[in-house]
């Protein structure tokens, strides 16, 4: 596979990827019986935790061995696109959250 630098295309793929992660987290929390008033906060918290790992800001180390993920996306043209640096999936969490939770919660609710 060919590795191709494609920042704009990569960013579009990242946004789609994160939206799917956030949606699946919300679904699983709902299936687990999480109360509606906790659902948004827990979804965001878990999504930010996961994206921190993907973006290599969480610091992964096991038995003295460090792991540094580097996100790429496969295209139909048998290539891998990347952005030339670590992913920034965490930046897409809030946009995905706004789509799933469009009405801001009022204070105290």
DRENPA-3360 file (N, C-alpha, C; in nm, 2 decimals, always signed):
BEGIN
1 = XXXXXXXX = +0.08/-0.12/+0.00/+0.00/+0.00/+0.00/+0.09/+0.12/+0.00 ~ +0.04/+0.22/-0.07/+0.11/+0.35/-0.08/+0.06/+0.44/+0.04 ~ +0.16/+0.51/+0.10/+0.13/+0.60/+0.21/+0.12/+0.74/+0.14 ~ +0.01/+0.81/+0.15/-0.01/+0.94/+0.09/-0.05/+1.05/+0.19 ~ +0.02/+1.16/+0.18/-0.01/+1.28/+0.26/-0.13/+1.35/+0.20 ~ -0.24/+1.36/+0.27/-0.36/+1.42/+0.22/-0.44/+1.48/+0.34 ~ -0.39/+1.59/+0.38/-0.45/+1.66/+0.50/-0.60/+1.68/+0.50 ~ -0.65/+1.74/+0.40/-0.79/+1.77/+0.39/-0.88/+1.64/+0.39;
9 = XXXXXXXX = -0.84/+1.55/+0.31/-0.91/+1.42/+0.30/-0.90/+1.35/+0.43 ~ -0.78/+1.35/+0.50/-0.76/+1.28/+0.63/-0.86/+1.35/+0.73 ~ -0.87/+1.48/+0.73/-0.95/+1.55/+0.83/-1.10/+1.51/+0.81 ~ -1.14/+1.50/+0.69/-1.28/+1.46/+0.66/-1.30/+1.32/+0.72 ~ -1.21/+1.23/+0.69/-1.22/+1.09/+0.74/-1.22/+1.08/+0.89 ~ -1.13/+1.17/+0.95/-1.13/+1.17/+1.10/-1.26/+1.21/+1.16 ~ -1.32/+1.31/+1.10/-1.45/+1.36/+1.15/-1.56/+1.25/+1.14 ~ -1.56/+1.18/+1.03/-1.66/+1.07/+1.02/-1.63/+0.96/+1.12;
17 = XXXXXXXX = -1.50/+0.92/+1.13/-1.45/+0.82/+1.23/-1.50/+0.86/+1.37 ~ -1.47/+0.98/+1.41/-1.50/+1.02/+1.55/-1.66/+1.02/+1.57 ~ -1.73/+1.07/+1.47/-1.88/+1.07/+1.48/-1.93/+0.93/+1.50 ~ -1.87/+0.83/+1.43/-1.91/+0.69/+1.45/-1.88/+0.64/+1.59 ~ -1.76/+0.67/+1.64/-1.72/+0.63/+1.77/-1.81/+0.69/+1.88 ~ -1.84/+0.82/+1.87/-1.93/+0.89/+1.96/-2.07/+0.83/+1.96 ~ -2.12/+0.80/+1.84/-2.25/+0.74/+1.83/-2.26/+0.61/+1.89 ~ -2.16/+0.53/+1.87/-2.16/+0.39/+1.93/-2.14/+0.39/+2.08;
25 = XXXXXXXX = -2.07/+0.49/+2.13/-2.06/+0.50/+2.28/-2.19/+0.53/+2.33 ~ -2.26/+0.63/+2.27/-2.39/+0.67/+2.32/-2.49/+0.55/+2.32 ~ -2.49/+0.48/+2.21/-2.58/+0.36/+2.20/-2.55/+0.26/+2.31 ~ -2.43/+0.23/+2.33/-2.39/+0.13/+2.43/-2.42/+0.17/+2.57 ~ -2.41/+0.30/+2.60/-2.44/+0.35/+2.73/-2.60/+0.35/+2.75 ~ -2.67/+0.38/+2.64/-2.82/+0.37/+2.65/-2.86/+0.22/+2.67 ~ -2.80/+0.13/+2.60/-2.82/-0.01/+2.62/-2.79/-0.06/+2.76 ~ -2.69/+0.00/+2.82/-2.65/-0.03/+2.96/-2.74/+0.03/+3.06;
33 = XXXXXXXX = -2.83/+0.11/+3.02/-2.93/+0.17/+3.12/-2.88/+0.30/+3.18 ~ -2.78/+0.37/+3.12/-2.74/+0.50/+3.18/-2.85/+0.60/+3.17 ~ -2.87/+0.67/+3.28/-2.98/+0.77/+3.29/-2.95/+0.88/+3.19 ~ -3.06/+0.93/+3.14/-3.05/+1.04/+3.03/-2.97/+1.16/+3.08 ~ -2.98/+1.20/+3.21/-2.91/+1.31/+3.25/-2.76/+1.29/+3.26 ~ -2.72/+1.17/+3.27/-2.57/+1.14/+3.27/-2.52/+1.10/+3.13 ~ -2.61/+1.07/+3.04/-2.57/+1.02/+2.91/-2.47/+1.11/+2.83 ~ -2.50/+1.24/+2.82/-2.41/+1.33/+2.75/-2.27/+1.34/+2.81;
41 = XXXXXXXX = -2.27/+1.36/+2.94/-2.14/+1.37/+3.00/-2.05/+1.25/+2.99 ~ -2.11/+1.13/+3.01/-2.04/+1.01/+3.00/-2.00/+0.98/+2.86 ~ -2.08/+1.01/+2.76/-2.05/+0.99/+2.62/-1.92/+1.08/+2.59 ~ -1.93/+1.20/+2.62/-1.82/+1.29/+2.60/-1.69/+1.25/+2.67 ~ -1.70/+1.21/+2.79/-1.58/+1.17/+2.87/-1.52/+1.05/+2.81 ~ -1.60/+0.95/+2.77/-1.54/+0.82/+2.71/-1.48/+0.86/+2.58 ~ -1.55/+0.93/+2.50/-1.50/+0.97/+2.36/-1.37/+1.04/+2.37 ~ -1.36/+1.14/+2.46/-1.23/+1.21/+2.48/-1.12/+1.12/+2.53;
49 = XXXXXXXX = -1.15/+1.03/+2.61/-1.05/+0.93/+2.66/-1.00/+0.84/+2.55 ~ -1.09/+0.79/+2.47/-1.05/+0.71/+2.35/-0.97/+0.79/+2.25 ~ -1.02/+0.91/+2.22/-0.95/+0.99/+2.12/-0.81/+1.03/+2.17 ~ -0.79/+1.05/+2.29/-0.66/+1.08/+2.35/-0.56/+0.96/+2.33 ~ -0.61/+0.84/+2.33/-0.53/+0.72/+2.30/-0.49/+0.72/+2.16 ~ -0.59/+0.74/+2.07/-0.57/+0.74/+1.93/-0.47/+0.85/+1.88 ~ -0.48/+0.96/+1.95/-0.40/+1.08/+1.91/-0.26/+1.07/+1.97 ~ -0.23/+0.97/+2.05/-0.10/+0.95/+2.11/-0.07/+1.06/+2.22;
57 = XXXXXXXX = -0.17/+1.10/+2.29/-0.15/+1.20/+2.40/-0.17/+1.13/+2.53 ~ -0.22/+1.00/+2.53/-0.25/+0.94/+2.66/-0.13/+0.87/+2.72 ~ -0.02/+0.85/+2.65/+0.09/+0.78/+2.70/+0.07/+0.63/+2.73 ~ +0.09/+0.55/+2.64/+0.07/+0.40/+2.65/+0.21/+0.33/+2.68 ~ +0.21/+0.26/+2.79/+0.34/+0.19/+2.82/+0.30/+0.07/+2.90 ~ +0.35/-0.05/+2.85/+0.33/-0.17/+2.92/+0.46/-0.25/+2.93 ~ +0.50/-0.29/+3.05/+0.62/-0.36/+3.07/+0.74/-0.30/+3.01 ~ +0.75/-0.16/+3.02/+0.86/-0.09/+2.97/+0.86/-0.06/+2.82;
65 = XXXXXXXX = +0.75/-0.11/+2.76/+0.75/-0.09/+2.61/+0.64/+0.02/+2.58 ~ +0.68/+0.12/+2.51/+0.59/+0.23/+2.47/+0.53/+0.20/+2.34 ~ +0.40/+0.24/+2.33/+0.32/+0.23/+2.21/+0.28/+0.36/+2.16 ~ +0.31/+0.39/+2.03/+0.27/+0.52/+1.98/+0.19/+0.50/+1.85 ~ +0.05/+0.51/+1.86/-0.03/+0.50/+1.75/-0.02/+0.61/+1.64 ~ -0.04/+0.57/+1.52/-0.04/+0.67/+1.41/-0.15/+0.64/+1.32 ~ -0.25/+0.72/+1.32/-0.38/+0.70/+1.24/-0.36/+0.72/+1.09 ~ -0.41/+0.63/+1.02/-0.42/+0.64/+0.87/-0.56/+0.59/+0.83;
73 = XXXXXXXX = -0.60/+0.62/+0.71/-0.73/+0.57/+0.66/-0.70/+0.51/+0.52 ~ -0.76/+0.39/+0.50/-0.74/+0.32/+0.37/-0.84/+0.38/+0.27 ~ -0.80/+0.40/+0.15/-0.89/+0.44/+0.04/-0.92/+0.33/-0.05 ~ -1.01/+0.35/-0.15/-1.04/+0.25/-0.25/-0.93/+0.24/-0.35 ~ -0.84/+0.33/-0.35/-0.73/+0.33/-0.45/-0.60/+0.25/-0.39 ~ -0.63/+0.17/-0.29/-0.52/+0.09/-0.23/-0.41/+0.17/-0.17 ~ -0.45/+0.28/-0.11/-0.35/+0.37/-0.04/-0.39/+0.40/+0.10 ~ -0.30/+0.44/+0.18/-0.32/+0.49/+0.31/-0.30/+0.64/+0.32;
81 = XXXXXXXX = -0.40/+0.71/+0.36/-0.38/+0.86/+0.37/-0.35/+0.89/+0.52 ~ -0.27/+0.99/+0.53/-0.23/+1.04/+0.67/-0.22/+1.19/+0.66 ~ -0.19/+1.25/+0.78/-0.19/+1.40/+0.78/-0.04/+1.45/+0.81 ~ +0.05/+1.36/+0.82/+0.19/+1.40/+0.84/+0.23/+1.42/+0.98 ~ +0.14/+1.40/+1.08/+0.16/+1.41/+1.22/+0.06/+1.33/+1.29 ~ +0.06/+1.34/+1.43/-0.04/+1.27/+1.50/-0.18/+1.31/+1.47 ~ -0.27/+1.23/+1.48/-0.41/+1.26/+1.46/-0.46/+1.36/+1.56 ~ -0.56/+1.43/+1.53/-0.63/+1.52/+1.63/-0.78/+1.49/+1.64;
89 = XXXXXXXX = -0.81/+1.36/+1.66/-0.94/+1.32/+1.66/-1.02/+1.38/+1.77 ~ -0.95/+1.42/+1.89/-1.02/+1.48/+2.00/-1.09/+1.61/+1.96 ~ -1.04/+1.68/+1.86/-1.10/+1.80/+1.81/-1.23/+1.78/+1.75 ~ -1.26/+1.66/+1.71/-1.39/+1.63/+1.64/-1.49/+1.58/+1.73 ~ -1.46/+1.56/+1.86/-1.55/+1.50/+1.96/-1.67/+1.60/+1.98 ~ -1.64/+1.73/+2.00/-1.75/+1.82/+2.03/-1.84/+1.84/+1.91 ~ -1.79/+1.84/+1.79/-1.88/+1.85/+1.68/-1.97/+1.73/+1.67 ~ -1.92/+1.61/+1.69/-2.00/+1.49/+1.69/-2.10/+1.49/+1.81;
97 = XXXXXXXX = -2.06/+1.54/+1.92/-2.15/+1.56/+2.03/-2.27/+1.65/+2.00 ~ -2.24/+1.76/+1.94/-2.35/+1.86/+1.90/-2.45/+1.79/+1.81 ~ -2.41/+1.70/+1.72/-2.50/+1.63/+1.63/-2.59/+1.53/+1.71 ~ -2.53/+1.46/+1.81/-2.61/+1.37/+1.89/-2.69/+1.43/+2.00 ~ -2.64/+1.54/+2.05/-2.71/+1.61/+2.16/-2.73/+1.75/+2.12 ~ -2.82/+1.78/+2.03/-2.83/+1.91/+1.97/-2.88/+2.02/+2.07 ~ -2.96/+1.98/+2.17/-3.01/+2.08/+2.26/-2.93/+2.08/+2.38 ~ -2.87/+2.20/+2.41/-2.78/+2.21/+2.53/-2.87/+2.19/+2.66;
105 = XXXXX = -2.81/+2.12/+2.75/-2.88/+2.10/+2.88/-2.88/+2.23/+2.96 ~ -2.99/+2.26/+3.02/-2.99/+2.38/+3.11/-2.93/+2.35/+3.24 ~ -2.88/+2.45/+3.31/-2.81/+2.43/+3.44/-2.91/+2.37/+3.53 ~ -2.87/+2.27/+3.61/-2.95/+2.20/+3.71/-3.04/+2.10/+3.66 ~ -3.04/+2.07/+3.53/-3.13/+1.96/+3.47/-3.06/+1.83/+3.46;
% end
